[in-house]
Amino acid sequence: MTEQAKQERQFAIQRIYTKDLSFESPNAPQVFLGEWKPEINVGIQSQVNKLSEESIEVVLTINVEAAQGEHTAFMVEVQQAAIFMVKGFSEEELGPLLGIGAPNALFPYAREVVSDLVTRGSFPQFVLQPVNFEAMYAQQAAAQQEKGSVETH
């Protein structure tokens, strides 16, 4: 790769924003009356939306649901997004940038929003554990490749 081509490569955050968020505690106030021993389920996914030749939106969606026995204590959904300026990368290079790098940049913002919403709902502090987006990306790529090879047979 030439020196000029390297200089033209850019991957930068133009804007970070909360696209959507919700908090529900459908069984309050009864959920506060018992001992707090929740079962917590976390779901994470990301989506890439091409806005223009050099602008790409990445949306990291995090869902957290806490259940007390058979009753839902709380549900949180956060869509943390960013517009990335991307220039000078091949399609092969873009996959990891948008599937690993972008979610890694967005995760701390989403984690803070989730923690804040849970605390405002009067529940004990909840902090999302670190996520290995590289492993998630590899799993998705393998699943997509397997799906493609199944379809070609």
Contacts in CASP RR format, 6 or more apart in sequence:
PFRMAT RR
TARGET T0000
AUTHOR 0000-0000-0000
METHOD contacts of the structure
MODEL  1
MTEQAKQERQFAIQRIYTKDLSFESPNAPQVFLGEWKPEINVGIQSQVNK
LSEESIEVVLTINVEAAQGEHTAFMVEVQQAAIFMVKGFSEEELGPLLGI
GAPNALFPYAREVVSDLVTRGSFPQFVLQPVNFEAMYAQQAAAQQEKGSV
ETH
5 88 0 8 1.000
8 87 0 8 1.000
8 88 0 8 1.000
9 87 0 8 1.000
9 88 0 8 1.000
9 89 0 8 1.000
10 85 0 8 1.000
10 86 0 8 1.000
10 87 0 8 1.000
10 88 0 8 1.000
11 84 0 8 1.000
11 85 0 8 1.000
11 86 0 8 1.000
11 87 0 8 1.000
11 89 0 8 1.000
11 97 0 8 1.000
12 84 0 8 1.000
12 85 0 8 1.000
13 82 0 8 1.000
13 83 0 8 1.000
13 84 0 8 1.000
13 85 0 8 1.000
13 105 0 8 1.000
14 55 0 8 1.000
14 82 0 8 1.000
14 83 0 8 1.000
14 84 0 8 1.000
14 85 0 8 1.000
15 82 0 8 1.000
15 83 0 8 1.000
16 80 0 8 1.000
16 81 0 8 1.000
16 82 0 8 1.000
16 105 0 8 1.000
16 106 0 8 1.000
16 109 0 8 1.000
17 80 0 8 1.000
17 81 0 8 1.000
17 82 0 8 1.000
18 78 0 8 1.000
18 79 0 8 1.000
18 80 0 8 1.000
18 81 0 8 1.000
18 109 0 8 1.000
18 113 0 8 1.000
19 59 0 8 1.000
19 79 0 8 1.000
19 80 0 8 1.000
19 81 0 8 1.000
20 77 0 8 1.000
20 78 0 8 1.000
20 79 0 8 1.000
21 76 0 8 1.000
21 77 0 8 1.000
21 78 0 8 1.000
21 79 0 8 1.000
21 113 0 8 1.000
21 117 0 8 1.000
22 75 0 8 1.000
22 76 0 8 1.000
22 77 0 8 1.000
23 74 0 8 1.000
23 75 0 8 1.000
23 76 0 8 1.000
23 117 0 8 1.000
23 118 0 8 1.000
23 120 0 8 1.000
23 121 0 8 1.000
24 72 0 8 1.000
24 74 0 8 1.000
24 75 0 8 1.000
25 31 0 8 1.000
25 73 0 8 1.000
25 74 0 8 1.000
25 75 0 8 1.000
25 121 0 8 1.000
25 123 0 8 1.000
26 72 0 8 1.000
26 75 0 8 1.000
27 68 0 8 1.000
27 71 0 8 1.000
27 72 0 8 1.000
27 73 0 8 1.000
28 121 0 8 1.000
28 122 0 8 1.000
30 71 0 8 1.000
31 68 0 8 1.000
31 71 0 8 1.000
31 73 0 8 1.000
31 74 0 8 1.000
32 122 0 8 1.000
34 68 0 8 1.000
36 68 0 8 1.000
36 123 0 8 1.000
36 124 0 8 1.000
37 68 0 8 1.000
38 66 0 8 1.000
38 67 0 8 1.000
38 68 0 8 1.000
38 73 0 8 1.000
39 66 0 8 1.000
39 67 0 8 1.000
39 69 0 8 1.000
40 64 0 8 1.000
40 65 0 8 1.000
40 66 0 8 1.000
40 67 0 8 1.000
40 126 0 8 1.000
41 63 0 8 1.000
41 64 0 8 1.000
41 65 0 8 1.000
41 67 0 8 1.000
42 62 0 8 1.000
42 63 0 8 1.000
42 64 0 8 1.000
42 128 0 8 1.000
43 62 0 8 1.000
43 63 0 8 1.000
43 64 0 8 1.000
44 60 0 8 1.000
44 61 0 8 1.000
44 62 0 8 1.000
44 63 0 8 1.000
44 131 0 8 1.000
44 136 0 8 1.000
45 60 0 8 1.000
45 61 0 8 1.000
46 58 0 8 1.000
46 59 0 8 1.000
46 60 0 8 1.000
46 61 0 8 1.000
46 99 0 8 1.000
46 102 0 8 1.000
46 103 0 8 1.000
46 106 0 8 1.000
46 133 0 8 1.000
47 58 0 8 1.000
47 59 0 8 1.000
47 61 0 8 1.000
48 56 0 8 1.000
48 57 0 8 1.000
48 58 0 8 1.000
48 98 0 8 1.000
48 99 0 8 1.000
48 102 0 8 1.000
49 56 0 8 1.000
49 57 0 8 1.000
49 58 0 8 1.000
49 59 0 8 1.000
50 56 0 8 1.000
50 57 0 8 1.000
51 57 0 8 1.000
51 83 0 8 1.000
54 85 0 8 1.000
54 86 0 8 1.000
54 87 0 8 1.000
55 83 0 8 1.000
55 84 0 8 1.000
55 85 0 8 1.000
55 86 0 8 1.000
56 83 0 8 1.000
56 84 0 8 1.000
56 86 0 8 1.000
56 98 0 8 1.000
57 81 0 8 1.000
57 82 0 8 1.000
57 83 0 8 1.000
57 84 0 8 1.000
58 81 0 8 1.000
58 82 0 8 1.000
58 84 0 8 1.000
58 98 0 8 1.000
58 99 0 8 1.000
58 102 0 8 1.000
58 103 0 8 1.000
58 106 0 8 1.000
59 79 0 8 1.000
59 80 0 8 1.000
59 81 0 8 1.000
60 79 0 8 1.000
60 80 0 8 1.000
60 81 0 8 1.000
60 102 0 8 1.000
60 103 0 8 1.000
60 106 0 8 1.000
60 107 0 8 1.000
60 110 0 8 1.000
61 77 0 8 1.000
61 78 0 8 1.000
61 79 0 8 1.000
62 76 0 8 1.000
62 77 0 8 1.000
62 78 0 8 1.000
62 80 0 8 1.000
62 110 0 8 1.000
62 111 0 8 1.000
62 114 0 8 1.000
62 128 0 8 1.000
63 75 0 8 1.000
63 76 0 8 1.000
63 77 0 8 1.000
64 74 0 8 1.000
64 75 0 8 1.000
64 76 0 8 1.000
64 77 0 8 1.000
64 114 0 8 1.000
64 118 0 8 1.000
64 126 0 8 1.000
64 128 0 8 1.000
65 72 0 8 1.000
65 74 0 8 1.000
65 75 0 8 1.000
65 76 0 8 1.000
66 72 0 8 1.000
66 73 0 8 1.000
66 74 0 8 1.000
66 75 0 8 1.000
66 123 0 8 1.000
66 126 0 8 1.000
67 73 0 8 1.000
73 123 0 8 1.000
74 118 0 8 1.000
74 121 0 8 1.000
74 123 0 8 1.000
76 114 0 8 1.000
76 117 0 8 1.000
76 118 0 8 1.000
78 110 0 8 1.000
78 113 0 8 1.000
78 114 0 8 1.000
78 117 0 8 1.000
80 106 0 8 1.000
80 107 0 8 1.000
80 109 0 8 1.000
80 110 0 8 1.000
80 113 0 8 1.000
81 106 0 8 1.000
82 102 0 8 1.000
82 105 0 8 1.000
82 106 0 8 1.000
84 98 0 8 1.000
84 102 0 8 1.000
86 94 0 8 1.000
86 97 0 8 1.000
86 98 0 8 1.000
89 97 0 8 1.000
95 137 0 8 1.000
96 137 0 8 1.000
99 133 0 8 1.000
99 137 0 8 1.000
100 133 0 8 1.000
100 134 0 8 1.000
100 137 0 8 1.000
101 133 0 8 1.000
103 131 0 8 1.000
103 133 0 8 1.000
103 136 0 8 1.000
104 133 0 8 1.000
107 128 0 8 1.000
107 130 0 8 1.000
107 131 0 8 1.000
107 133 0 8 1.000
110 128 0 8 1.000
111 127 0 8 1.000
111 128 0 8 1.000
114 126 0 8 1.000
114 128 0 8 1.000
115 125 0 8 1.000
115 126 0 8 1.000
115 127 0 8 1.000
115 128 0 8 1.000
118 124 0 8 1.000
118 125 0 8 1.000
118 126 0 8 1.000
119 125 0 8 1.000
119 126 0 8 1.000
END
